[in-house]
Amino acid sequence: MLNPLKQPFQYERPERPAEESSGTGEKASASKKKKPRAKNASLTLKRMADYLLHYKGRLSAVVAMVVLSSAFSLLGPYLAGRAVDRFLIERDSGFIAFLLLMAIAYALHSLTMWLQSIWMITISQQTVYRMRVQLFNQLHRLPIPYFAKRQQGELMSRVTNDIENVSSSLNSSVIQLLSSVLLLVGTVSVMLSLSPLLTLLTFLIVPLMVYGMKWITNQTGKLFKAQQRNLGDLNGYIEETLSGQRIVKAFSQEQNVIASFRLRNERIRVSGFWAQSISGFIPKLMNALNNLSFAIVAGVGAILALQGEISVGVIIIFAEYARQFTRPLNDLANQWNTLLSAIAGAERVFDVLDEEAECKDEAEASELKEVKGAIDFDNVSFSYGEGAQTLRSVSFQASPGETVALVGPTGAGKTTLIQLLCRFYDASGGRIAIDGNDTRGFTRESLRSHMAFVLQDPFLFEGTVRDNIRYGRLDATDEEIERAASLANAHSFITRLRGGYDAQLKLDGSGISQGQKQLLAIARAILADPSILVLDEATSSIDTVTEIKIQEALQRLMKGRTSFVIAHRLNTIQQADKIVVLQDGALTEIGSHEELLEKKGFYSKLFNGQLDSSVLSGAHS
């Protein structure tokens, strides 16, 4: 079996350290220093403690119950030892009353244990509820590039598995750790008062315990982190392959996918095996040391009792306390390993919370309330990183109600222009203005509220047809939804569905055709009634008959709106008021279809090349 403490398994630090904050994850203002980021378990524990301290009152009640339960736990063995001395050795009276006292002590111990458990579960569930809400909110504050660099399944693992790991630990570990510490202190105090010599003999095993636990926890900490990381990787891979099942089957890659899954699954199995195996060795070690301690106490105690140094009852008390002395150490070791697993999950959650959210709106940003539709790209430049610029000094204007087509080869910068217009990114040079005002002077939410998108691959949510259309404007009435569907040429096919507008769609609209999805996306955009419309290859994967319906719907949608159309099939944009041709991030040509053909430049070659390909395709067919 592979040993994960050696190659090929390497245990790394988290992808990026978590910053020291309350968990909001919002980007600090430029005038403030960046918050310190958690780089180790102690700082992550501190952040988890900050969440728990939000419930100070309830936490204080839990601590009080832990103190009481620890006291009653110590009282029981003490009373049992005294009972032996009083009623078996000294033949004292009052046994029934003493027995009742012991019963009350044990009953109160059970009650306080139950109360602390119930209250702590309440606190832990409310804590992870807050963490889950903050994490989900943070995911919606993060910029688009963040999601482009990460697997969806891996992010889902942080919202589900990692937070559930924290929840399971908080339910038990916090109480157990505190209880163990109190029991340890109380036990040692009582033992010292009864017999310093026996206490000293009991302490002989402590160095062995400490050394053993230290070595084991050092190993398991790395292993639990690896287990969580491998689990996130596996979840991401499963989500990716399930989403791409058609491609997997189309290219007959089932066996390769299964082999890759087995490799990832093996990593989890190995890291999980070693983490559980090594951490599981702690109880075995503690039991062995516990038995050794018991033997020492019993043997030496018997000698002292024969010499009259101590009573038989004290030996019974000491024997029980010797077990009780090692049990908190055992519990501390076990719960520490559980806590290490929770810390590994918490660090991954804090990684996301500490990511820089989408840049905040400028302090003086205002709400964009009315849009006429004049768009001005003024000397716009942009680069995604330190490499070559994606856009270089692009300048053109779109008049209100005008349709502008963006044309160019892949990587020319067409989609980047739209992302700058929506402020998914901000231009590194120049400016983009709406009705003469820089877009950076408006809040992103108000800016995007005046836009609607119809993309090449429309996304539909799980729910009814009506709800998917209503996503364009949540306060729309049923009549407005049906009117939008009619304008989108979608009403007829919707009424043929079982349930009509109340027909249930599965995730991403599986069960209806690509063209029908596109019609619903257009209906959603019509309902939104935007001032600015973006069409990104809206008809590229549609059959000819459906394309005619979609083109009719798009013409209705674009009427009176400033529209940007990204197109590779140039026959779909001949009626555009203005065609912007991009090459290598620079604007090379601009004009109407006829004007660009007369120039006999790049656009003319591109159009005639597509036309020739279409003619040849028709001849072969």
N, C-alpha and C positions, 0 to 999 in steps of 0.2 A: 504493500500500500504506500502511496505517496505520503511523504512527510511535508506538511505545509509550512513547517518552520524552515525548510530549505527550498532550493530551487525545485520546480519552476514557479512556485507560488511566492510572490513578493507582496509585502504588505506596505502600502503607501499611506501617506497622510491623506485626509479628505481632499477632494478636488480643489477646494479653496477654503481657507479657514473662515469660520463664522465670526461675525463682528459682535462686539460686546454691546448689546442693545436690549431693549425690552421686548423685542420680537416683532416689531412692526415692519422692519425691513425697508422703510421708506428712505429715499435718498436724502441726505442732509443737504442743507443749503450750501452754496459755494463759499459762504463766509465762515462756515464751521469746519473744524478739523474732522477727518474721518474717524469714526468710532473704532476702538480697538477690537480686533477680531479674535474669537476663541480659537486657540491653537492646541488646547489640550483638554483632558477630561475634567480638570478642576474648574476651568472657566465655563465649560458646558454645564457642569453641575450647578454652578452659581446662577447661570441663566435659567435653568430648570427651577431652582429655588425661588427666583424672582417671580415665576409664574405661580408657584404655590403660595407665596406670601401675599398674593392678591386676595386670598381667603384667610386672612389672619385670624379672625374670630373663630371660624370653624377649625382651623389648624390648631389653635390654642386649646380648644376642647378635646381634640384628638390627642394632643400632647398630655393633657391632664389625665385622660383615660389610660394612656400608655404608662404614665407614672404610677397610677393606682394599680393597674394590672401587674406591673413589675413588683410593686410592694406586696400585693397579695400572693404573687408567685413565690416570693421569698418567705412570706409568713407561713405558708403551708408546711414545708419541710421542717421549719423551726418548731412549729407546734407539734408535729409528729414526733420529733426527738424528745421534746419536753414531756410528751405523754408517756413515752417509754420510761423515763426516769421517775415520773410522779406516780404512775399507776401500776407499773410492773415491778420496778425496783423498790420504791418507797411505799407502795401500797396506799397511796393517798386517796381521799374521797373526791367526789365531784366529777367523776368520769363522764357522766351523761352531759353535763353542762359544757365540759371541755370538748366533747365530741361535737356538740351543737355549734360551738365556736369555730371548730375546724370546718364544719359543713358550710357555715356562713362565709368563711374566708374563701373557700374554693368556689362557692356560688358567686360571690362578688368578683372573683377573678374571671370567671366565665362571662359574666355580664359586661364587665369593662372591656374584655377582649372583643365581644360582639359589637359593642357600641363603637369602639375605635375602628373596627373593620368597616362597619356600615358608613360611618362619617368619612373615612378616608377614601372609600370607593366613590362617594359623592364628590369629594374634592377633586380626585384624579379625573373623573369623567368630565367635570366642568373645565378642568385645566386643559385636557386634550381637545375638548370642544373648542376652546378659545384658540389653541394652537392650530387646529384644523381650519378654522374660519380664517385666521390670519394668513395661513399658508395658501389657501384657495384665493383669498383676496390678493395676495402678493403675486400669484401666478397671473392674475389679470392686470397687474400693474407693470409687469415685466415687458420689455420691448420685444418686438417680433423676432429680432436676430437671436434672442436667447433660446427660443423654441426651435429655431432652425438648426441649432448646434447640438440638440439633445433629443434622445428618444422619448416618445410620449409615455411608453410603458415604464421607463425609468423614473420619470416625474410622477407618474401615478403611484409607483411604489413608495415614494416619499409621503404622499398624501394618505396612503392606506397602511402599508406594512410598517413603515418606520414609526408613524404616529401610534399605531396599535401596539407596537413594541414598547413605546414610552408609557402608554396607558397600563399595560400589564405590569410593568415595573413599579409604577407609582401606586398601584392598588395594594402591593404587598411590601415592596422594598423599603419605602420610607418608614413605615411603622416598625418593620422588623429590625431595621438598622438602629432606630432609636431605642426600641425595646431591648435589643441585645446590649447596647452600651449601658443602659440603666441597670440591667440585670448583672452585668459584669462588675460594675462599680459596687452595687449593693451586695453582691455575693462576696466579693473580696473584703468589703468592710466587715460583714458579719463573721466571715472566716477568721479574720485577724483578731476580732474581739474574743472568739472562742479558743483558738489555739494558734499562735504565731508560728510554732514549729510545723504543724501540719500544713499551714498555709504556705510556708516556705517550700515544703516538699511538693506541694501541688504546683508551685510556680516553676518547678524544674522542667516541666514539659512545654512551658510557654515559648522559649526560644525555638524549639523544634516546630511548633505551630506557626509562629510568625514567619520563620524562614520558608516553610513549606507553602504557606498561603501566598507569600510575596512572589515566589517563583511561579506558582500556578497562575496567579492573577496577571502577572506580566505576560505570560504566554496567551492566556485566553482573551485579554484585551485586544490584541492584534487579530486574533482569530475571529472574534465576534464582529469586528469592523469589516474584515474580509467577507464574512458570511453575508452581512447586510449589503455590501457593495456588489457581491456576486448575485444576490437575489434581485437587486435593482437591474442589473445587466440582463438577467434571464427574463424578467418581466418585460423589459423593453424589447428584447428579441422576440418573445411570444407575440406581443402586440403588433410588432412590425410584420411578422410572417403571417399572422391571421388577417391583417389588413391587406396584405399582398398575395392572398391565396391564388387569385387568378393568374398573376404573373408566375408564381411558383409552379403551378400546374402547366401553364402554357409553355414554359421552358423546361419542364420535366426535371425540376430541381428538388423534388421531394426528398430524395435520399441525402443530398447535400445539406438540406435544411435540417433533417433529422440528426445527421451526424454533428452539425454545429450545435444543435440543441443538447445533444448528449454531452458534448464537451463542456458547455456551460452548466449543465445539470451536475456533471461530475465535479466541477469546481465547488458548487454549493455543498455537495455530498461530502467532499473531503474536508473542506473548511468547517462544516457543521459537525462532522464526525470528531475531528480533533478538538474543536471547541467544547463539545459536550463531554467527550471522553476525559479531557484534562480537567475540566471543571468538576466532572463527576468523581474525580479522584479525591476531592477535598473531603467528602463525608467519610470515605474509607480511612483516610489518614486521621481524621478527627476521632473516629470511633476507636481506632487502635490506640491513639494517645490517651483517649478518655478511659479506656480499660486499664491502661498502664497506670494512670493517675489514681483510679479507683483501687487498684491492687496495692499501691504504695500507701494510700490513706488507710485502707482496711488493715494492712499488716502493721504499720507503725502505730495506728490508733489502738489496736488490740494490745500491743506491748504497753502503751501508756496507760490504758485502762487497767491492766493487770497490776501496774505499779501505783495505781490510784491517782494518777495525774489528771485524768479526765473521766467522765462518766460514759456509760454505754450510749446514752441518749445523744451525747456530743458526737460520738463516732457515727451514729445514724445521720445526724444533721450534717456532719462533715462529708460523709459518703455521698449524700444527696447533693450537697453544695458543690462537691468536686465534679459531679456530673453536670450540675447547673453552671459551673464555671467554664467548662469546655463547650457546652452547648451554645452560649452566646457567641463564642469565637467561631464555632462551626457555622452558626446562622449568619454571622458577619461575612464569612468567606463566601457562603452560598449566595447571599443577597448581593454581595459586591459583584459577583460574576453576572448576576441578573441585571444589576445596575450598569455594568459595563456594556451589556448588550443594548440597554436602553440609551446609553450615552452615544453609542454608535449610530442609533437611529436618530437621536436628537441632533447630533452634529450634521447629519444629512438634511434634516429639516431646517436647521439654522443656516445652512449653506444657501438655501433658496431664499429664506427671509432676509439674508444679508446681501443678496444680489442687488445691484443698483437698479432701481425701478426706472421705468421710462422717465426721461427728463421732466422735471416739474415745469408747469407753465410759468412763464415769466411773471414776476410780482405784479407788473402793470398790465398783464394780459386781460382782455375784455371778452365778453360773450359776443359771438358772431350771430346776430339776430336776423339779418336780412341779406340775401345774396342776389345780385343782379346777374352775375355770371361772367364778368370780365376777368380773365386769368392772364397774368403776365409772368413769364419766366425770364428773369433779367440776369444774364451772365452767370447762370447757375453752374456750379462745379460741385463734385462730390466724390469721395473715396471711401470704400468700406474699411480700409485698413491703411497700412503703411505702403502698400504697393501702388500700382498705377491707378490713376484716377478713372473712375467709372464714367463720370460725366465731366466734360471740359467746356466751360464757357458757353452753355446752351442758352439761347435767347429766342423767344417767339411769344406771340400774343394770341389769345383766343377771345373772340368777342362774345357777348352774351347770346346764348342760343346757338352758337356755332359748334359744328362737329369737327373735331381735330383727330386725324388718324396718325398713329405713331408706327412707323415702318422702319425695319432694319433687320440685319442678321441677329442671331442669338448672341447675347452679351453686348449688344449695342448700347443698352441703357434705357430701353423703353419702360420696363417695369420699375426701374429705379426712379424715373421721373414721376411716376404715379405715387410711389411710396414717399417721395419728397413732398408731393402735393398734399398727401394725407398726413404728413408729419410723422410717419413711422420712423423716419430719419429726418434730420435737419441738414440743409445744404451747408457744405463747408465753405462755399464762396457764392457770392451773388445773393439774390433773393427771389422769392415767389410771392406774388401779390394777388389778392382777390379784390376786385373793385378798387384798385389803387392802394390797398392796405396790405402791409407785410403779414403773411400768415402767422409769423411768430408773435404777432401782437394779439392773437386770439387764443383762447383755450382750445386744446386739442379736441375735447369732447364736443364743444359747440361747432368747431370746424367740421368734424366728421359727421355731425348730425345733418349737415346740408349735402352729404354725398351718399351715393348708393353704388353698389358694385354688382356686376354680373360677370362671374368668372368662368373660365374654361371648364372647371370641375366644380359645379355648384354643390354646396354642402347643405344637406337637410338634416334636421334634428329628429330624434325619435319622438313621435307624437302625431297628432292629426294633421291632415293637409291644411286645415284652417289655421292651426297654430303656427305652422311653418310659414304661411303667407303673412300672418299677423306679426311675425317677427320684424317685419319692416316698420311697423308702427303699432305698438302694443295697445293703444287706445282705440284702434279701428273697430268699427261695427261690423257685423256679419254682412250687411249689405255692401259696405265699402270693400270688404274682402272679395265678395263675389263679383263686384264691378271690376276690380283690379284683375281678377282671374279672366274675366271676359275680354278685357283689353289685351291681355297677354295670350289670348287664344288657348287658354288652359281650361276654360269652363266645361267644354264638351267632354274632354277626357276625364275630368274630375267627377262629373255626374255619372260616368260609367263605372267608376270604382265602387266597390262594395262599401257602402257607408257614405259615399259622396265626399263632401267636405269634412266629414267626421271620420273618414277612413284613416286607420292607424298606419303610419309609416314606421318602418324600422330604422335603426341608426343609418345615417347617410342615405336614406331613401331607397334602400334595397327593396326590390319588388316592383318598381316602376322603371321605365326606360330612361336613358340618358337625356333624350329629348324632352321627356315629360318633366324630369328634374329641372331642366333649363327653363322650361315654361313657368314652373313654380317660382324659380329664382327671379324671373322677369316680373311675375306678378308681385312678388315681394318688393322689388325695386319700385314698381309703379305705385304700390301702396305707400311707400316711404315718401313719395312726391319730392324727390331731391332737386336741388338747384344745379348740382354737378353730378354727372353720371360717368362711370368708368366701366367700359366693356373690354374684358380681356379674353380674346379668342372665344367669344361666346357661342360661335357656331362651328368651331373647328372639328368637333367629333360627332356631328349630327348628319343624318341622312338628308338627301335632297328635299324630300317632301316636308319633313319636319323643319328643315332650314328655312323653307319659304314661310311657314307659320311663324317661326322665330323672328325672321327678318321683318315681317309685318308688325309683330309685337314690339320689336326694337324701334321701328320707325315711330310708332305711337309713343313709346317711352322717351325717345330722344327729342321729340317735338317741343320746342321752346326751352330746352335745357342745354347748357354747355356740356358737351360730351367728349370724352377722350376714348378712342377706340384703338386698342392694340391688336394688330392683325398681321398674320403671315400670309393668309390667302388674300391677295390684293384685289381680287374681283369683288370682294365684299365691301370695299371702302371707296369705290369709284365715285360715289355720290357725296363723299366727305367735302366739307367746305375748305378744308386745309389739310394737307398731308405733310407731315414732318418726317424727314428721312434722317436716321441716325446711323453713324458708322463709327465704331471704336470710341463711343462716348461723345462724339462731336456731331453737331448738326451740319449736314452737308447740302441738303436741298430742302426747299419748302415751297409749297404752292398747291394748286388744284391738280386733279388727275391729268387733265388736258395740258396744263402748263408744264408739268413735269415730264410728260411724254414728249413734248416739243423740245425740251432741253436735251433729250437723248443722253441723260446722265445715268447714274446708278439706278434710280427708280425705273427708268425706261427699260434698262437691261433686265432688271429684276422682274418687271411685269411681263415683258415679252418672253422671258425665259419660262415663267409660270404658264403663260398662254400656250407656248409651244408644247410644254409638258402635258397640258390638258388636252390639246389636240391629238398628240401622240397616244395618250391614254385612251381617248375616245376611239381612235382608229383601231387600236389593238383590241378593244372590247367588241 
